Every structure is written in C-alpha cells, then in structure tokens.
Amino acid sequence: MSPDHPVRRVGMLFSGGPAPAANAVISAAAISFLNAGIQVFGFLDGYEDLERFTCDQPLVEGRDYLCLTRDLVSGIRSRKDIILRTSRANPGKPVRELCDLVDPEKNVKLRAVYEALEYYEIDALVSIGGDDTLKTANYLYRMQELLPELRRIRIVHLPKTIDNDYFGIDWTFGFTSAAHYAAMTIRNIGADARSTKAWYVLEMMGRKAGWLTYAAGIAGEATRMMSVEDFEDGFDAEAVAREMVDLMETRAADGREYGVICIAEGLAELLSEEQQPCVVDEHGNSMLGAVRIGEHLAGAIEREYERRTGRNIKVRAKQIGYETRCAEPGAFDVMLGSQLGFGAFRAIVEDGRTGVMVSVRDQLDLKYVPFDELIDPDTFKTRIRFIRKDSDFYRLARALEYQQREHSDTPCE
C-alpha cells in the first residue's frame, strides 16, 4: 500500500521509557526532512495528547507539539533528555485481534490519533519506541487497509529500548550507554563489597530478557549474573539461595568474603502467583521493579546462610534502574540513533515505504523490516529476542563469572 500524494509534512513522536541518544534519532530525522523542504511536527508526550484529540479542542503549539526547526534540533544529539518528552499512553491497548481495529468501542483512541494526523495534514508518521509503540504503529498501518476512508499516511517505526530485546535489529540505541552506566555502578558497589567484606544483589532493568544484566555484569565484573534465560522451569528463590550460599562458602575459602550478584528484573515474572504482586502503572503496564525481586532473593540468601552456618549475614539489595535510561549517550549510540533517524527519512521520502521498521546491519547499513515479520498477524504480539543459551555471548558471560578453582595458576617461566 503506497500513499498517492507527496510528503509535505511529517509527524514524529517518542513513546515509552527514555533511552540514551533519543535526541540523536530525533535530530537526524528532523534535519533530513527539513533539508528536503518537508515540515516536521514533533508531537510531545508520545500519544498522550493525540489519543484524546478532538477537532473542537485542537492541539496547542508549544504545549502539545513543536514545529521542529534546525535551531531546535541542532546541537542536541548527545543531550541526555528527550526534546519531545515521552509517556506510556497506549491508544491500541484494547486491541486484541484484527476485527478490533474497526470496532468503534475498541479503536476510539486510535481513531482520535488518526483524526489528529488528518487535522494537521500529516503525510507520514515516524514513531520511536518499544514493542507497544511498534504495535501501535502496526495498528495505524493496518487500519488504513480496513478503513479506506482514512487519509493515506506512511507509517515508519524506529526501535527503541535499553533492553536490547528487539527482533529485527542486533543492537538498539541506548543499550550500550545504559550498560556502561550500570557497569560503573557495579564496579563501585564491587569496591565497597571488597572493602567491607559484604555481599550485594543488584537488580537490573531489562524487562523480560537478560541483555542489560549480562552486558553490565561483564563490563562491571560481577561475581554472578542471572536472567530469565537461565531458568526454563521457573524461578525458585530458595533453590537459587542455596546455590548462592555454596558460592559464598567457596569464595570465603578462597579468601574472598564478598561479591556482587546481578539479576534481571524479569525474573519477577517467573515467581509463583502468590509471590508475584500485580503492580501496574496508570496505563496498565506491569511494573516489574515494584516486585523487588532483588530484595526477595537477598532475603532468601540470608535465611539459607543462617540455616546452614548458624550465623547472620547482611545481603544488601539495590535496584539499578531509571538512572540508566537517561545516561550520557556514548558515541556508538549517537551514531546508531542518528542512522536510524536518517533511515526514517530515506524510507519515507527516497523509497516511499510504509509499514516498516528501520534497522541496521553490518557497518550501520540500513535495512527495512516489514511489520508482519515482527508482529504475529493473528495475535498482534511482538516477539522478544532472548539471549540464546547456545550463543557465544551467553558463553562469554558464563566464562567470566567467578569459577571455583580446579587448577592453580601456572606461573610464566
């Protein structure tokens, strides 16, 4: 499906959690469109205002959207905030199947988004966000097939998550910067642990996959790393606590009465139902951090240690979370984000594409992945890219964890 009118005005929005280098994406996309003489509307706060739009109460420039200019988007690629701000508003949340897209009770917020885009004569929409934002982009794209009266709008999505669990792209912008920041925290905690002979359990962001936990753990030299990928049959905190006390005793015998254990927040979803409180935000999104799986495991370790040794030990739990999302973006993330933003321009203007996600391969060469390769067309569910246990990355993490010494170090002769 290709719109039959030229692109004169583009809308852009950022939705979901922040990520380092967000402004690099926005800046590169905006500058590319502006250089081609195309107006750029930057919608503020994700879909928050768009999903409530009515023609009787139009959006207000400066409050609800910005007319992006070169002056506004120049010099911001490495800035920590998000010039368009963000929210978790999800206009497609009621949609479960294809017929819901034409159900006036379930598509009311999506129709409001469309009315806003039509009102402002938007010819193409660039959405930047995670899996929920990808699904919304797909809904807007598919609605044009089902509702021919809608304005033809090209829909292009740019993948964003510090979790790095997106299908269709190997590395998401912000991931390496978030991992670098988290690794610095791990190293600082590690120095404290060595100095005070203490043990820590650090709970990492990352949603359902372990990319951030493993990357930060490798760079931060964690004693042990654990994520969803390590537990195929559920997460038994008591069983893990027994393994951790084994580790503590082994390290103590090696003269190391300290350590840092990094675990992924996604392990909270593997707890039994009675152990897993259901905490959601105002948009209905589950809040894994509220479960405090790190504290849960730390308490289990303390109890097992006392049961086994008759002595008390304090295992400190700490969450490493929101501070990683707006960390100083590194050069790689700025380059990657900029290329994705430029790719949105090339997809829409040079290639006339719609219904695709912009991605990269090799040396940041652009590629475009159709939505139907990323989203199940029947269930509308996105795919999660876990760390494969047979991957070299997984084997690297295992190799760099603390190992019980089977052989003494052989000195150089």
N, C-alpha and C positions, 0 to 999 in steps of 0.2 A: 504494500500500500504506500503510494507516494503522493504527498500533497501536490496539488496542481498550481500552487501560487508561489511566487518568490518569497524568500525570507527577508523581511524588513525589520522585524522586531523579535527579539529572543527574551524569554524569561529564564531566570536562574534562581535556584533555591538550594539551601543546605538543610538537611534534616537528620535528626538523631543525635547521638553523642558527638562531642567535639573530637578532632584528631589533629595532631601537628601537621602543618603545611596546608591546612584548609585554604588559607588565603592565597597560596601559590596556585591552587586549582582555579579559584575564582578569578584571580588577576589574569592568568594566562588566557583563560577562556574569554573574559571580557575584552581584553586588549585585542585579541584576534578578531572578534566580531566587530569591535569599533573600527579597527583598521580597514575592514571591508565595508564600512558605512552602515552597519547594522546597529540599531538601538538595542540596549540591554537593560531590561528591568530586573533588578535584584530584589526578589521578594524576601522580606525579613521574617525571621522566626519560623522557617520551614513552611509547613502547610497550615499553621495556626490561624492565620487571618484568611487565607484562601478558602479553607473549608467552611468558613462562616460568612462568606461573601454573599451580598445581595445587591442588586442594581440600585436599590433605594439608599443603600449606605456604602458608597464606593470606598475603596482603599484610599488612605491618605499618604501622599508622598512624604517621605522623611519619617513617618511613623510605621507604615506598613510595607513600604517598598522604597527603593532608591533607583533613580535613573543613573546608572553607572557611567562614569566618565574616566578618561585616562588619569586625571588628577586623583580621583578617588581610589583607583586600584593600582597606582604606581607606588613602588617602594614598600609594598606590604607582603611580599612573598614569604618573608621569614618572620613576620609578626605572629605573635602567639594566639591572638584572639581569632574570632571569625567575624569578618566585616558584615556579613549578612545575618549574624546570630543564628540560633537554631532552636528547635523544640522537638518534642516527640509526638506531636499531633499526627495522627494516622487516619486519614479520611477513608482508607479502604479496609479498616479493621472489621466491619460487619460482613465483608465478602468472604464466602467460603467456596463458591462454585461459580461457573460461568454465568448461569442464569441470574445470579445476584446482581450482576452488572447492569441489568435492565429492570431490576426490582426497585421501584421508587422509594420503598422503605429502607432498603439497604444501600442504595447508591446516592443517597441525598447529599452526603458531603463531597463525594466525587463529582456530582453534578454541579455543586457550588464552586468547586475548583475550576471546572470547565467554563462555567458562566463568567468567572473572573478572567480567565485566559481569553475568552471571546470578547469580553467587555474591553479589554486593553489591546485587542487585536494582536495577540501573541501568535507568532507563526511557528515557533519551536520552543520546547521546554527542555532545559538542562537540569536534571535532578542529581544532587550529590548526596549520597547517604548509604546506609547499610541495607540489610536484607528487607526490612519493612519498607524502606523507601524504594528499593528495587521493585517490590511487589506493587506499590502504588503506581510507579511508572508503567509497569506492565498493565495494570488496570486501565489507566488512562489511554494507553495504546490500544488495548483490546476493545474498549468502549467505542472507539471510532469504527471498528468493524461491525459492531452490533447496532449502533445508533447512527445511521447515515446523516441525520440532520445536524450532527455536531460539526463544528469547524475542524478542518483538517489541520492538525498540529503535529509536527515532528517531535517525537519523544526520544531523548537520548539520556542514558544514565551513566554516572561516574561512580565507581565503587569506593566506599569509604568505610574503614573500620580499623582500629588499632589491634583488633583481634586476629587479623590476617586469615580469617576462615572462609574467605570468598571463593567460590568456584569461578573459573574463567580468568583468574589473574593470580600470578605466583606471589606477588608482594603488594600489599595495599599501602597507600601513602599514610604516613603517621606511625606505622608499625615499628620501624627501626628506631625512630626517635623516642617513642614510648618505651621500647625495650631498653634503650640506652639510659633513660631516666630511671627506670625501675632497677636496672643493674647497678647504678650508682648508689641507690638506696640499699640494695642487698649488700654491697661492699661495705657501706657504712655500718649497717647492722652487724655484718660479719666481724668488723673490727671491734665493735662493742662486745660481741659474744666472746671473742678471744680474750679481751681484756678482763672480762668479769666472769669467765667460765659459765656462760649462760647458753640456753637453747631458745631459738625463736622459730615460730611458724608464721611465715609470711603468705598471706592470701593475695593472689594476683588477679587483676581483671583478665578478661579474655572470653567471657561468656562460656560457650559450650566446648571450646577447643583449647588446646594447650600451647599454641604458638607463642603467646606472650610470656607465659610461665617458663617455657623451655629456653626461649631466646634470652630473657633476662637472667635466668638461672645460670646459663652457660657463661654469659658475659660477667655476671656478678659472682661467679664461683660458689654457687650454692652447694651445700652438702648433699641434698637430695631434692629431686624435682618430681612432682606428681600431678597428673591431669586426668581428664575423663578417659583418654585413650588407654590408660594403664589399668582400667577397671571394667572389664567386659561384663561382669556379673554383679554389678552394684558396688557401692562404696560402704564397707563395714569399718567404721571408725575404730572399733575395739580391736579388730584384726590388724589394721594399719598401726595402731598404737603399739601392739606387741612387736611388730617389725621395727618400729622406731626405737623402742627401748633396747632391742637387740643391737641396733646401730649405735645407740648411746653407749652401751656397755663395751662394744668393740672399739669405739673411738677412745673411751676412757682408758682402756688397756693400752692404747697407742699413745697415751699422753695428751689426748685432745678431748677435754671435757666441755666441749662447746660445739655448736653447729647451727646452721640455718637451713630450714626445710621450706621449700617453696611449693605451694599448692595452688591449683586453678580454682577460681570461684565456681566454675561449672560443676565441680564435684557435689555441690549442694543439691543439684537435681538428682543425684544418684542415692541420696539418703532415703530411708523409708518414709512413708507418708506422714507418720506421726512425728518424725524428726524434722520434717521439712515444712516450716511455716509458709503459708502463701501470702507473700507481700508484693503488692503491685503499686505502680505509680498512678497518677490521675488519668493516664491514658490506657491503663490496663496492662502495661508491660511489667513482666515479673522482675523483681529486684533481687538478684542473686546475692548481692553484698549484704542485704538485710538478714540473711540466714546466718552469716558469720561462721562459715564452715571452718575458718582458721581457729577461732576460739573453741569450736566444738572438738576439733582434733587435739588442740593443745590440752584441753581438759582431760580427754581420754588418755593422752600420754602421761599426764601427771598421775592419774589414778593407777595406770598399769605399772608405772615406775614404783609407786609406793607399795603396791601389792607385791611386787617382785623383790624389792630391796628392803622394805620397811622404813625407807627414808622419804622425806618430802623433797620435791624439786619444783621449781617455778619454771614453767614453759611459757614464754611471753608470745602473745599473738598480736599481729599487726596487719592491717589491710593496706596494700599499695594499690591505689585506685585512681580517683579523679585527678590527682596531680599529674598523672602520666598523659592525660588527654590533651592538655594544652602546654606540653613541654616545648622547649626550644626546638624547632624543626631542624634536623640535620640536612646536609647538602643533598644526600640521596633522596630523601622525602620531598625536598623542594623541587628537585629535577623531575621525579616521578609525578608529583602533583601537577607541575607545570605541563608536562607532556600530556597528561590526561585532559587537562583543561583545553590545551591546543587541539587535542584529538576530538573534543566535542565540536569545535568549530569545523574541523575537516570532515567529520562525519555528516554534519548537517548541511554545510554550505558547499563543500567541494564534492561530496559523494551523494548528497541527497538522501541520507539514510534516516530511518526511523525504526523504533522498536529494537534498539541495540544498546549494549553496554560497551563503553570504551575500555580497552585493555591494552597491555603491552607485552612484548616478548623479546627475548634476546637483549640487544643493546637499546632498550626502550623503543623498539619499533612498534608502531601502532597496529592493533588488530581490533576487530569489532565482533562482539559475540551476541547473536540474536537472543532475545529474552527467552524464547522457548527452549534454549539449551541450558538455561539457568533455573528455570521455574517449571515445575510439573504442570502441564496444561490442564490436567484434570483436578488436581488438589490445590493448585496455586501455591504450593510450598516450595521454598527455596532450598537448595542443597547446602549442607555445611561441609566445609573441607577440613577434615580432621588430619592430624599427623598420622601417617601410616606407620605402623609398628615395624614394617619391613624397610622403612626408608633410612637413608644414610643420616638424615638429620636426627631421627629418633635414636639411632645407634650412637651418634656423637654424644647426645645428652647422657645416655647410659654410661658411656666410656668415661665421661668427665666427672661423674658423681664420685663421692667417696667410696673407695673399694677396700675391703679387708685385704691386708697384705698377705699374699700367698708366697711371695718371694721377697727377700731383702734387696734393696737397691744395689746394683752391681757397680762398684766404682770404676771410673775410667783408669786404664793402665797406661 
